[in-house]
């Protein structure tokens, strides 16, 4: 630096703003917000208030998470007030080189909702670079025969600044023989030429010392100087002449190093050493000298380094031809770099979150995409695409910015995550492309109601179940995650009374197991239906209902109940009359019974346990109808008694008994005398117990008597004249009462035991008459009936013995 500002620099300072200039505020989000700032602002300097210019509320800034979306971040945002601040050194010459306009374009990203805001910052040049000469001393040889007005090109100074801050003027120190003019190249750069304004005389002055000063237009202005030593040479009257003053050539970028660009040619009419021409660069910077090489003998221009269109589009090179004397000639070479498609597009991706709600609406912005291709023209135009079948699409926002939005319904239960590959392809030939992959996880929402494994449930439960026992289990599944998939069960409806429901069943909220709260009774409740609900824990909660029908199964827990015959109002047994002339098959009466059970447990059968006259009546096994089996004979008693058992078909079977009193009479007056002898019915259970006790006592006595008789017979065996008789000379008979035998419980059978002793024999025989249990129950033995026993001895005649009949039940 080191130079001072001139008056022109101070005037320019008044015209240029030091701080930012807000050039345009556009309400449309697709149009950029434009700022203008000078380069080399200090870090933290204010660029503009984005919150105000974008129409954002300052309190919402922390929620919107406003940020710069670029890899090289020269700017940052103050989230407290929305100011756009400088965050890094901004050197215009480093960023934009010699471009006349330097623009930084970037995007601001805001969330909730996710969106792009396009920002353009114009970087104004400040005069921070002085002009510089590549050499401190330049030696120039001029023939003394040079005519007045001849010009000689001088080395131009280089200034990295642009515009007014770039090199503007050259000044030559005062000299009577030389003056200075400045010319412009096609690209606008200036270069000086030395003009001979007076004849030279080597013999008078062989060397002239000049000072060339280059000054830029900044405020303050900056300058630099170089020494020019002019040596007056002896006469060489023919200077070299180039075939063209301006050479133009176009070359492709990425040309191999050492490739020939063109060849310049100059001719000299002189001969000998004065016609020997050498070529050299003039008025070019160090960077250009590295990019191109010039053969000093042939004038062939070759590449010394790779060319890049993206760095610079054209070069203007000065070439000097010098003969063996002191004459020179100059020409310009204009080299235009042709762009090739050598840069693949770059993809920048910015997303608010890697999680997407599965209920996101169509068109929801998922991510912001920016593409950049350093090539130009068609080579720099890009197309962004998605490959694959995804419920997303890319929507173009501006030329190089896109939005990734939802294009279909998302279902986490089917696809929990998406691995998306974004491809950016330019329009060059051949096209180049780049890819960027991003993974999005679908966040669960409660969009699935629980589903039961069955459409309905039907459960059989046997009655008399233990309270608290599990009778059924329902199960439902919910494919959602977390609380959205946690299922709880409850009873929401029933055909039972609401107040009685809790006393019948309950359901486990976690497992869906249904418990019986009480023992069920098939006779009271044969079936009931519940409506169970499975509800998840989402917000809002979703639910599903299913019906559960409980069938209460029957058990044989009810004995048959006899409806007919019944007891009279006074407790006496009723009777039925039978005509004496009744023929076989005559319907006498019918035993009517019911069973509260159902099915096989209520299938009743009728059986005769006791009958006064076996074979006289028949009983229908299934109907309970009592019919005469034969005609009444003179020997049959006028009154008959039937003990009927009614059994059900359960396992084990239950039974009930009924007593039928039947009187053979043609009229009621005829039957009355027989009815007086019918005693009131006794308790069957009490009679049964009484007969058991009596039977045991009789058996014990008989056994004791038998032992005594056996001992007595063995002692008096020799006495053959001794006669034993029955315990009584007359037959002892067990006379039964007019009523029938007592009722017997199911499974018991009557047996009779007869004990007889012969009165005419010395041997006594005890004979047990076995009665087959399958026969009808024993009937009373009449007193005039005798039992004949065959004598144990051949010489003892058959005797009629009195028999003792003992009944044991």
C-alpha positions in Angstrom: 0.0 0.0 0.0 1.9 3.0 1.2 0.5 5.5 -1.2 -1.6 8.6 -0.3 -5.1 9.4 -1.4 -5.5 12.2 -4.0 -8.3 14.6 -4.5 -10.1 12.4 -6.9 -10.0 9.5 -4.4 -11.7 11.7 -1.7 -14.4 12.7 -4.2 -15.0 9.0 -5.0 -15.2 8.3 -1.3 -18.1 10.6 -0.9 -20.0 8.8 -3.7 -19.4 5.2 -2.4 -21.3 4.0 0.8 -19.1 2.4 3.3 -21.8 0.3 4.9 -24.5 -1.8 3.2 -27.0 -0.7 0.6 -30.3 -2.5 0.6 -31.0 -2.6 -3.1 -34.3 -4.3 -3.4 -37.0 -5.8 -1.1 -39.3 -8.2 -2.9 -42.2 -9.9 -1.1 -42.0 -12.9 -3.4 -39.8 -15.6 -1.8 -38.5 -16.7 -5.1 -36.9 -13.3 -5.8 -33.6 -12.6 -4.0 -33.0 -10.1 -1.3 -30.1 -7.9 -2.5 -27.5 -6.2 -0.4 -24.4 -4.3 -1.4 -21.3 -4.1 0.9 -17.7 -3.2 0.5 -15.0 -5.9 0.8 -12.8 -6.3 3.8 -15.5 -5.5 6.3 -14.6 -6.5 9.8 -16.1 -9.6 11.3 -19.4 -8.9 12.9 -20.2 -6.0 10.6 -23.9 -5.5 9.8 -25.1 -6.4 6.3 -28.8 -6.0 6.8 -31.8 -7.0 8.9 -33.1 -10.2 7.4 -36.0 -10.5 9.7 -37.4 -7.1 8.6 -36.6 -7.6 4.9 -38.1 -11.1 4.8 -41.1 -10.1 6.8 -40.3 -12.5 9.7 -41.3 -11.9 13.3 -38.3 -11.4 15.6 -39.9 -13.5 18.4 -40.3 -16.4 15.9 -36.6 -16.4 14.9 -35.5 -19.1 17.4 -38.3 -21.4 16.2 -37.7 -20.7 12.5 -34.0 -21.6 13.0 -33.0 -19.1 10.3 -29.5 -20.1 9.0 -27.2 -19.8 6.0 -27.2 -22.8 3.6 -23.8 -22.8 2.0 -20.5 -24.6 2.6 -18.3 -21.5 2.6 -20.1 -19.2 5.0 -19.1 -15.6 4.8 -22.2 -14.5 6.7 -24.1 -15.5 9.8 -27.5 -14.6 11.3 -28.1 -13.1 14.7 -31.1 -15.2 16.0 -31.9 -12.5 18.5 -32.7 -9.7 16.1 -32.4 -11.2 12.6 -29.3 -9.2 11.6 -27.2 -10.6 8.8 -23.5 -10.2 9.9 -20.1 -10.8 8.3 -18.5 -13.9 9.7 -15.3 -14.2 7.6 -12.9 -12.1 5.7 -14.3 -11.1 2.3 -11.5 -10.4 -0.3 -13.1 -9.5 -3.5 -9.9 -10.2 -5.5 -9.7 -13.7 -4.1 -13.4 -14.5 -4.6 -14.0 -12.9 -8.0 -10.6 -12.1 -9.5 -10.8 -9.6 -12.3 -14.5 -9.8 -12.8 -16.1 -6.3 -13.0 -19.0 -7.3 -10.8 -18.6 -9.6 -7.8 -21.7 -11.2 -6.4 -22.1 -13.7 -3.6 -25.3 -15.7 -3.9 -26.6 -18.0 -1.2 -29.7 -19.3 0.4 -31.2 -18.7 3.8 -33.1 -21.7 5.2 -36.0 -21.3 7.6 -37.9 -24.1 9.3 -41.5 -24.6 10.4 -42.3 -24.3 7.5 -39.2 -25.3 5.7 -38.4 -22.8 2.9 -35.6 -21.1 0.9 -34.9 -17.4 0.9 -32.5 -16.3 -1.9 -29.9 -13.7 -0.9 -27.6 -11.8 -3.2 -24.7 -9.7 -1.8 -22.8 -7.5 -4.2 -19.2 -7.0 -3.0 -17.9 -3.6 -3.8 -14.2 -3.2 -4.5 -12.1 -1.1 -2.1 -8.7 0.2 -3.1 -6.7 -2.2 -1.0 -4.2 -3.3 -3.7 -1.7 -0.9 -5.3 -0.5 -1.2 -8.9 2.7 -3.3 -9.2 5.4 -3.6 -11.9 7.0 -7.0 -12.4 10.5 -5.4 -12.7 12.0 -2.5 -10.9 14.3 -1.6 -13.8 13.4 -1.9 -17.5 16.1 -1.5 -20.1 15.1 -0.3 -23.5 17.4 0.0 -26.5 16.4 2.5 -29.2 18.3 3.2 -32.3 19.6 6.7 -32.8 17.9 6.7 -36.2 14.5 6.3 -34.7 12.1 8.8 -36.1 10.3 11.3 -34.1 6.9 9.9 -33.1 8.0 6.3 -32.9 6.5 4.4 -30.0 7.9 1.7 -27.8 5.7 -0.5 -25.6 6.6 -0.5 -22.0 5.7 -3.0 -19.4 2.3 -2.4 -17.9 1.6 -2.4 -14.2 -0.8 -4.9 -12.7 -3.6 -4.0 -10.2 -5.9 -6.6 -8.6 -8.6 -4.0 -8.0 -11.3 -3.3 -10.5 -13.2 -0.3 -11.7 -12.0 3.0 -10.4 -9.7 1.3 -8.0 -7.8 -0.3 -10.8 -4.9 1.2 -12.6 -6.0 4.4 -14.3 -3.0 6.5 -15.3 0.7 6.3 -16.2 3.0 9.2 -15.6 6.5 9.6 -17.0 9.2 11.7 -15.4 9.9 14.9 -17.5 12.4 14.4 -20.3 13.0 16.5 -23.5 13.4 13.4 -25.7 10.5 11.2 -24.6 6.9 11.4 -23.7 4.2 8.9 -22.7 0.9 7.8 -24.1 -1.4 5.1 -22.7 -3.6 2.8 -24.7 -6.3 0.2 -23.8 -6.5 -3.5 -24.6 -9.7 -5.1 -25.6 -10.4 -6.1 -22.0 -10.2 -2.5 -20.9 -6.8 -2.7 -19.3 -4.3 0.1 -19.9 -0.7 -0.1 -21.0 1.9 2.6 -21.6 4.0 3.4 -24.7 7.1 5.5 -24.8 7.0 8.1 -27.6 10.2 9.6 -29.1 9.4 13.3 -29.3 12.9 14.5 -30.3 15.8 13.0 -32.4 18.2 10.9 -30.5 21.9 11.2 -30.7 23.9 8.4 -29.2 27.1 10.4 -29.4 25.4 13.3 -27.4 23.7 11.1 -24.8 23.9 7.3 -25.0 21.6 6.6 -22.1 18.5 8.2 -20.7 17.0 7.4 -17.3 13.3 7.7 -16.9 10.8 7.0 -14.1 7.4 5.5 -15.0 4.7 5.8 -12.4 1.4 3.9 -12.4 -1.5 5.3 -10.4 -4.9 3.7 -9.7 -8.2 5.6 -9.2 -8.9 4.7 -5.6 -9.4 7.1 -2.7 -6.8 7.5 -1.5 -5.0 6.6 -4.7 -2.2 4.0 -4.7 0.8 4.0 -7.0 4.0 2.3 -7.9 7.1 3.2 -10.0 9.7 1.5 -12.2 13.0 2.7 -13.6 13.3 2.8 -17.4 16.8 2.9 -18.8 16.9 3.9 -22.5 20.1 3.0 -24.3 20.6 4.8 -27.6 21.9 2.1 -30.1 23.6 2.5 -33.3 21.5 2.6 -36.5 19.4 -0.4 -37.7 17.1 1.0 -40.2 14.6 -1.9 -40.7 12.6 -3.0 -37.7 10.8 -6.3 -37.5 7.2 -6.5 -38.8 4.5 -8.9 -37.5 2.2 -10.5 -40.0 -0.7 -9.4 -37.8 -1.1 -6.8 -35.1 -3.7 -8.9 -33.4 -3.8 -12.7 -33.3 -7.0 -14.4 -32.1 -7.3 -18.0 -31.2 -9.9 -20.2 -29.3 -8.8 -23.2 -27.4 -10.6 -25.8 -25.3 -10.0 -25.8 -21.6 -8.2 -28.8 -20.2 -5.8 -28.7 -23.1 -2.8 -30.9 -22.3 0.2 -29.2 -21.0 2.7 -28.4 -23.8 0.0 -28.2 -26.5 0.6 -25.6 -29.2 -1.8 -22.7 -29.1 -0.5 -20.6 -32.1 2.7 -19.3 -33.7 3.5 -15.6 -34.2 5.8 -14.5 -37.0 7.7 -11.3 -37.6 10.0 -10.5 -40.6 13.0 -8.1 -40.9 14.3 -6.7 -44.2 17.7 -6.4 -42.7 20.3 -9.1 -43.1 22.6 -10.8 -40.8 22.4 -10.2 -37.2 20.0 -7.3 -37.7 17.5 -9.8 -39.2 17.7 -12.3 -36.4 14.4 -12.0 -34.5 13.8 -13.1 -31.0 10.3 -13.2 -29.4 9.4 -12.4 -25.8 6.3 -11.7 -23.6 5.5 -8.1 -22.8 3.0 -6.5 -20.5 1.7 -9.8 -18.9 1.4 -10.8 -15.3 3.2 -13.6 -13.5 0.1 -15.8 -13.6 -0.1 -15.6 -17.4 3.6 -16.3 -17.8 3.0 -19.6 -15.9 0.1 -20.5 -18.1 1.8 -19.9 -21.4 5.3 -20.5 -22.8 6.7 -18.6 -25.8 9.6 -20.0 -27.9 12.0 -17.1 -28.3 13.3 -18.5 -31.6 10.2 -19.8 -33.4 7.5 -17.6 -31.8 5.4 -20.7 -31.0 3.0 -20.2 -28.0 2.3 -23.4 -25.9 0.5 -24.1 -22.7 2.6 -24.3 -19.6 -0.2 -25.3 -17.3 -3.8 -26.5 -17.6 -6.4 -24.0 -18.7 -9.6 -23.7 -16.8 -12.6 -21.8 -18.2 -14.1 -21.5 -14.7 -11.0 -19.6 -13.6 -10.7 -17.2 -16.6 -12.5 -17.0 -19.9 -9.9 -15.1 -22.0 -6.3 -13.8 -22.0 -4.6 -10.9 -23.8 -0.9 -11.4 -24.2 1.6 -8.9 -25.6 4.5 -10.3 -27.7 7.6 -8.4 -28.7 9.8 -9.2 -31.7 13.3 -7.9 -31.6 15.9 -8.1 -34.4 19.6 -8.4 -34.0 19.9 -4.7 -33.8 17.7 -2.6 -31.7 14.5 -2.6 -33.6 11.4 -4.1 -32.1 7.8 -4.9 -33.1 4.8 -5.7 -31.0 1.6 -7.6 -31.4 -1.3 -8.8 -29.3 -2.6 -12.4 -28.9 -6.2 -12.7 -27.8 -6.8 -16.3 -26.4 -10.4 -17.3 -25.7 -11.0 -20.3 -23.5 -13.8 -22.6 -24.7 -15.8 -24.2 -21.9 -15.9 -28.0 -21.7 -18.3 -30.1 -19.6 -15.6 -31.0 -17.1 -17.4 -30.2 -13.9 -20.1 -32.4 -12.5 -23.0 -30.6 -10.6 -22.6 -30.2 -6.9 -25.6 -30.9 -4.7 -26.2 -29.2 -1.4 -29.0 -30.7 0.8 -30.6 -29.0 3.7 -33.5 -30.6 5.7 -35.3 -29.5 8.9 -35.3 -33.1 10.3 -34.5 -36.6 9.2 -37.9 -37.7 10.5 -41.2 -37.3 8.6 -44.6 -37.7 10.1 -46.4 -40.5 8.4 -49.6 -38.3 8.2 -47.7 -35.5 6.4 -49.9 -33.9 3.8 -49.2 -34.0 0.1 -46.7 -31.3 -0.8 -45.0 -31.1 2.5 -41.5 -29.8 2.1 -39.1 -32.4 3.3 -35.7 -31.0 2.2 -34.2 -28.1 0.2 -31.9 -28.9 -2.6 -29.4 -26.6 -4.3 -27.3 -27.5 -7.3 -24.2 -25.7 -8.6 -22.2 -26.4 -11.8 -19.1 -24.4 -12.4 -19.4 -24.9 -16.2 -21.3 -22.3 -18.3 -24.0 -22.4 -20.9 -25.7 -25.8 -21.4 -22.8 -27.4 -19.5 -23.9 -25.5 -16.4 -27.6 -26.1 -16.7 -28.7 -28.9 -14.3 -31.7 -31.1 -13.9 -32.4 -32.7 -10.5 -34.3 -36.0 -10.4 -35.3 -38.8 -8.1 -34.7 -42.4 -9.2 -37.0 -45.1 -7.8 -40.6 -45.5 -6.7 -40.9 -43.2 -3.7 -43.8 -41.1 -2.4 -41.7 -38.0 -3.0 -41.0 -35.7 -5.9 -38.7 -32.8 -6.7 -40.2 -29.4 -7.4 -38.0 -26.7 -9.0 -38.0 -23.4 -7.1 -35.5 -21.3 -8.9 -32.9 -22.0 -11.6 -30.7 -24.0 -9.3 -32.8 -24.6 -6.2 -35.4 -27.3 -5.7 -37.7 -28.6 -3.0 -38.2 -32.3 -2.1 -41.9 -32.6 -1.2 -44.2 -35.6 -0.4 -46.1 -36.9 -3.4 -48.0 -39.8 -1.8 -49.3 -41.2 1.4 -46.7 -42.5 3.9 -47.3 -45.6 6.0 -44.7 -46.4 8.6 -46.1 -49.9 9.1 -45.3 -50.7 5.5 -42.1 -48.7 5.0 -40.4 -47.3 8.1 -37.7 -45.5 6.3 -36.7 -44.3 2.8 -33.2 -44.1 1.5 -33.5 -41.6 -1.3 -30.9 -40.9 -4.0 -31.0 -37.5 -5.6 -29.2 -37.2 -9.0 -28.2 -33.9 -10.6 -27.3 -34.1 -14.3 -26.1 -31.2 -16.5 -26.9 -30.8 -20.2 -23.4 -31.1 -21.5 -22.2 -33.6 -24.0 -21.6 -36.1 -22.6 -23.6 -35.1 -19.6 -22.1 -35.3 -16.1 -24.0 -36.1 -13.0 -23.6 -36.5 -9.3 -25.6 -38.2 -6.6 -26.5 -37.5 -3.0 -28.2 -40.0 -0.8 -30.3 -39.1 2.2 -32.3 -41.3 4.6 -35.6 -40.2 6.1 -37.3 -42.1 8.9 -41.1 -42.1 9.0 -42.3 -41.1 12.5 -45.3 -43.1 13.7 -48.7 -41.6 14.3 -51.7 -43.4 15.7 -53.4 -44.3 12.4 -54.1 -47.9 13.0 -56.9 -49.1 15.2 -56.4 -52.4 17.1 -57.6 -55.5 15.1 -58.9 -58.6 16.9 -57.6 -61.9 15.7 -61.2 -63.2 15.3 -64.3 -61.5 14.0 -66.3 -62.8 17.0 -65.7 -65.2 19.9 -68.0 -68.0 21.2 -66.9 -69.8 24.4 -68.6 -72.7 26.1 -68.5 -72.7 29.8 -69.8 -75.5 32.0 -72.1 -74.4 34.8 -71.0 -74.6 38.4 -67.6 -73.2 37.4 -65.4 -72.0 40.2 -65.5 -68.2 40.7 -62.4 -66.4 39.4 -61.6 -69.0 36.8 -60.5 -67.9 33.3 -63.2 -68.7 30.7 -61.8 -67.0 27.6 -59.1 -64.7 26.2 -59.5 -62.2 23.4 -56.4 -60.7 21.7 -56.0 -57.8 19.4 -52.9 -56.4 17.6 -51.9 -52.8 16.7 -49.0 -52.3 14.3 -48.3 -48.8 15.6 -45.3 -48.1 17.9 -45.0 -47.2 21.5 -48.2 -46.0 23.2 -49.9 -46.0 19.8 -49.6 -49.8 19.7 -50.3 -50.6 23.4 -53.7 -52.2 23.6 -55.9 -52.3 26.7 -59.2 -54.3 27.0 -62.5 -53.4 28.6 -66.1 -54.5 28.6 -68.3 -51.8 27.0 -71.6 -53.5 26.5 -73.5 -56.7 27.5 -77.0 -58.1 27.3 -76.8 -58.5 31.1 -78.1 -55.9 33.5 -75.5 -53.2 33.8 -75.5 -53.5 37.6 -75.2 -57.3 37.5 -72.4 -57.3 34.8 -69.5 -56.8 37.2 -70.8 -59.7 39.4 -70.7 -62.1 36.4 -67.5 -61.4 34.4 -64.4 -59.2 34.3 -61.6 -58.7 31.8 -57.9 -58.1 32.4 -57.0 -54.8 30.8 -53.5 -56.0 29.8 -54.0 -59.6 28.7 -57.6 -59.7 27.6 -58.3 -62.7 29.8 -62.0 -62.9 30.7 -62.7 -64.2 34.2 -65.9 -65.5 35.7 -66.8 -63.7 38.9 -69.4 -66.2 40.0 -70.6 -69.7 39.3 -73.0 -69.9 36.4 -76.3 -71.7 36.5 -77.4 -73.1 33.2 -81.0 -73.3 34.4 -81.0 -69.5 35.2 -78.7 -68.2 32.4 -78.0 -70.3 29.4 -76.0 -67.7 27.4 -75.0 -64.1 27.4 -73.1 -61.8 25.1 -70.4 -59.3 25.9 -69.0 -56.5 23.7 -65.2 -56.2 24.4 -63.2 -53.1 23.3 -59.5 -53.0 22.5 -58.2 -49.4 22.8 -54.7 -48.1 22.1 -53.0 -45.4 24.0 -52.5 -43.0 21.1 -53.8 -39.4 20.9 -56.6 -39.5 19.9 -57.0 -43.1 20.9 -58.4 -45.7 18.4 -60.4 -48.7 19.3 -62.2 -51.8 18.0 -65.0 -53.9 19.4 -65.7 -57.6 19.2 -68.5 -59.7 20.5 -67.9 -62.6 22.9 -70.8 -65.0 23.4 -70.6 -67.2 26.4 -72.6 -70.4 26.3 -73.3 -71.9 29.7 -73.2 -75.7 29.4 -75.5 -77.9 31.3 -74.4 -80.3 34.0 -76.5 -83.0 35.7 -77.1 -81.1 38.9 -80.9 -81.3 39.0 -82.8 -84.5 39.9 -86.1 -85.2 38.1 -89.2 -83.8 39.8 -92.4 -85.8 39.8 -95.4 -83.7 38.8 -97.9 -86.6 39.0 -98.9 -88.4 41.1 -99.0 -85.8 43.8 -100.1 -85.8 47.5 -103.6 -84.6 48.4 -104.3 -81.4 50.2 -104.2 -83.1 53.5 -101.0 -84.9 52.8 -102.6 -88.3 51.9 -101.7 -90.2 48.8 -104.1 -90.0 45.9 -105.3 -93.1 44.2 -106.4 -94.3 40.7 -109.2 -96.8 40.1 -109.0 -99.5 37.6 -112.1 -101.3 36.2 -112.1 -104.9 37.1 -112.8 -105.8 33.5 -109.8 -103.9 32.2 -108.1 -105.7 29.3 -104.4 -106.0 28.8 -103.0 -102.7 27.6 -105.5 -100.6 29.4 -104.1 -97.2 30.2 -104.4 -96.9 34.0 -102.4 -93.7 34.6 -99.3 -91.8 33.7 -96.3 -90.8 35.8 -95.4 -87.2 34.8 -91.9 -85.8 35.7 -89.7 -83.0 34.6 -86.0 -82.2 34.8 -84.6 -78.7 35.0 -81.5 -79.8 33.1 -81.3 -79.9 29.4 -80.1 -82.3 26.7 -79.2 -85.8 27.7 -79.3 -84.8 31.4 -83.1 -84.2 31.0 -83.7 -87.5 29.1 -86.0 -89.3 31.6 -86.6 -93.0 31.9 -89.2 -94.7 34.1 -88.6 -98.0 36.1 -90.7 -100.1 38.5 -88.9 -100.6 41.8 -91.7 -102.5 43.6 -95.0 -103.9 42.7 -97.7 -105.6 44.9 -98.4 -107.9 42.0 -95.4 -108.3 39.6 -96.5 -108.8 36.0 -99.9 -107.2 36.5 -98.9 -103.7 35.3 -96.4 -102.5 32.7 -94.6 -99.1 32.7 -93.5 -97.2 29.6 -89.7 -96.7 29.7 -89.9 -93.3 28.1 -93.5 -92.3 28.4 -94.2 -93.2 32.1 -97.6 -94.7 31.0 -98.9 -97.4 33.4 -100.9 -100.0 31.6 -102.4 -103.4 32.6 -100.2 -106.2 31.4 -102.9 -108.9 31.9 -106.5 -109.3 33.0 -107.3 -109.2 36.7 -107.7 -112.7 38.2 -109.6 -113.8 41.3 -106.3 -114.3 43.2 -105.2 -110.7 42.6 -105.8 -108.3 45.5 -108.2 -105.4 44.9 -105.7 -102.8 45.9 -102.2 -102.6 44.3 -99.2 -100.4 44.9 -96.4 -99.5 42.5 -93.1 -97.8 43.5 -91.8 -96.1 40.3 -88.3 -94.6 39.9 -87.7 -91.8 37.4 -84.0 -91.5 36.3 -82.4 -88.9 34.0 -79.6 -89.6 31.5 -76.8 -87.7 33.2 -73.5 -89.1 34.4 -73.9 -90.0 37.2 -77.7 -90.3 36.8 -80.1 -88.7 39.3 -83.5 -90.1 40.2 -86.7 -89.5 42.0 -89.5 -92.0 43.1 -93.2 -91.9 43.0 -95.8 -94.3 44.7 -99.0 -95.2 42.7 -102.0 -96.5 44.6 -104.3 -98.5 42.3 -107.7 -99.9 43.3 -109.7 -102.3 41.2 -113.3 -101.2 41.4 -116.0 -100.5 39.0 -117.2 -97.5 41.0 -116.0 -95.1 43.7 -118.4 -96.6 46.4 -116.9 -100.0 45.8 -113.4 -98.7 46.2 -114.0 -96.8 49.5 -113.8 -99.8 51.9 -110.4 -100.7 50.4 -109.2 -97.1 50.7 -109.7 -97.0 54.5 -106.9 -99.5 55.0 -104.4 -97.3 53.1 -102.3 -95.5 55.6 -100.8 -92.2 55.2 -97.6 -92.4 53.3 -94.5 -92.6 55.4 -91.2 -91.1 54.9 -89.3 -93.5 52.5 -86.0 -92.6 53.8 -87.0 -93.2 57.5 -88.6 -96.5 56.6 -85.5 -97.6 54.7 -83.3 -96.9 57.7 -85.7 -98.7 60.0 -85.7 -101.8 57.8 -82.0 -101.9 57.6 -81.6 -101.9 61.4 -84.2 -104.6 61.7 -82.6 -106.7 59.0 -79.2 -106.5 60.7 -80.6 -107.5 64.0 -82.5 -110.5 62.5 -79.4 -111.7 60.6 -77.3 -111.5 63.8 -79.9 -113.5 65.8 -80.2 -116.1 63.0 -76.5 -116.5 62.8 -76.3 -117.0 66.6 -79.1 -119.6 66.5 -77.5 -121.5 63.7 -74.2 -121.8 65.7 -76.1 -123.0 68.8 -78.0 -125.6 66.7 -74.9 -126.8 65.1 -73.2 -127.3 68.5 -76.3 -129.1 69.9 -76.6 -131.4 66.9 -73.0 -132.5 67.2 -73.5 -133.3 70.9 -76.6 -135.3 70.5 -76.0 -136.9 67.1 -76.4 -140.4 68.5 -80.0 -139.7 69.6 -81.9 -140.4 66.4 -85.3 -140.4 68.1 -85.0 -136.8 69.0 -87.1 -134.7 66.7 -86.6 -131.2 66.0 -89.3 -129.0 64.8 -89.5 -125.5 63.6 -89.3 -122.9 66.2 -93.0 -123.0 66.2 -95.3 -125.9 65.3 -97.3 -123.7 63.2 -95.7 -121.8 60.4 -94.3 -118.5 61.4 -94.9 -116.0 58.7 -93.8 -112.5 58.3 -97.1 -110.8 57.6 -96.7 -107.6 55.8 -98.9 -104.7 56.2 -101.4 -103.9 53.4 -99.1 -101.2 52.1 -96.2 -101.9 49.8 -92.6 -102.3 50.8 -90.7 -99.2 51.7 -88.9 -97.0 49.0 -85.4 -98.0 48.1 -82.6 -95.8 47.0 -81.2 -96.2 43.6 -78.6 -99.0 43.4 -80.1 -101.2 46.3 -81.8 -104.5 45.8 -84.1 -106.6 48.1 -83.0 -110.1 49.2 -84.9 -112.9 51.2 -83.4 -115.5 53.5 -85.4 -118.6 54.6 -84.3 -120.8 57.6 -85.9 -124.2 58.1 -85.2 -127.3 60.3 -86.7 -130.8 59.6 -88.6 -132.2 62.6 -88.4 -135.8 61.5 -84.7 -136.1 60.9 -81.7 -136.2 63.1 -79.9 -133.9 60.7 -80.7 -130.3 60.4 -80.4 -128.4 57.1 -79.9 -124.7 56.7 -80.8 -123.6 53.2 -80.5 -120.1 51.9 -82.9 -119.3 49.1 -81.1 -117.1 46.6 -83.2 -114.5 44.9 -82.0 -113.1 41.6 -81.7 -109.4 41.9 -82.8 -109.0 38.3 -86.3 -110.4 39.2 -89.0 -108.3 40.5 -88.8 -107.2 44.1 -90.0 -109.9 46.6 -93.6 -110.0 47.4 -95.3 -110.9 50.6 -95.4 -114.7 51.3 -98.9 -115.8 52.2 -99.3 -117.6 55.5 -100.9 -120.7 54.0 -98.0 -121.2 51.6 -95.5 -124.0 52.6 -92.1 -124.7 51.5 -91.3 -128.3 50.7 -87.9 -129.5 51.3 -86.5 -132.8 50.3 -85.3 -135.0 53.1 -81.6 -135.4 53.4 -82.1 -139.1 54.1 -83.7 -141.7 51.7 -85.7 -143.3 54.5 -87.2 -140.0 55.7 -90.4 -139.1 53.9 -91.0 -135.7 52.4 -92.2 -133.4 55.1 -94.0 -130.1 55.0 -91.9 -127.6 57.0 -93.0 -124.4 58.3 -90.8 -121.7 57.0 -89.7 -118.5 58.4 -89.4 -115.8 55.9 -87.0 -113.0 56.8 -86.6 -110.0 54.5 -83.4 -108.1 54.4 -83.1 -105.0 52.3 
